[in-house]
């Protein structure tokens, strides 16, 4: 494991990168033996810095929920990170582009728990029973760590993504709510459009075969810490990430689950 002082130094660099909207070089190049455990330690220290600024944890995201994304980063499982309170927006808002460095968009389903769950051994059915409701959500992801190294042009590694809040940067929540057993979430879909042009369609089955499977994975991953009632849990993207730019108007049509939209201003 990395020494505590190195973990703290790297976390501070990410904390400042988010504040000042300036990317930092890939940690995996600087620390070649950086482990997944080290990466979560860096992420956790960064979380505590954000909490020191008064930003509470409002939920969690699960990422890398498709085999294609896992393969690209040589991962064997998803990753996760907290969602801080200052990351949340409402549908219909103008969201400041200056909040981000290289924003991209993912189409998600968010689970809100009625009852807490605690791993290990949590199943999909237990997640469905513990869920108060499911609502559509858009996740804005960002890169505080360079996606391509400025010198070698090599892509960042899994540990870089984990350190970097698993790319979490913003969440736009929907207004429609549905009980998890009222529809087959594998078939819950959305059509993502940017400036009136369809970019991506997606289905819930893209997320580990069932969106609740990623929440079960998260519960088992955090183990005794558990997932708490009222937490907002992003299950993973139904679509590939789509780059968005200043002035873009984005919408996602979820059919019976309603529509989300915002402008990056």
Secondary structure, DSSP 4 states (H G I P E B T S, - for coil): ---HHHHHHHHHHHHHHHHHT--B--HHHHSTT--HHHHHHHHHHHHHHHHHTT--EEEEEEE--SHHHHHHTT-SS-EEEEEEGGGEEETTPEEPGGG-SS-EEEEEEEEEESS-B--SS--HHHHHHHEEEEEEEEEEE--SB-SB-TTT-PBP-HHHHHHTGGGEEEEEE-S--B-TTSS-GGG-EEEEEETTEEEEEEEGGGTTTSHHHHHHHHHHHHGGG-B-TT-EEE---SS--EE--TT-EEEEE-GGG-EEEEEE-
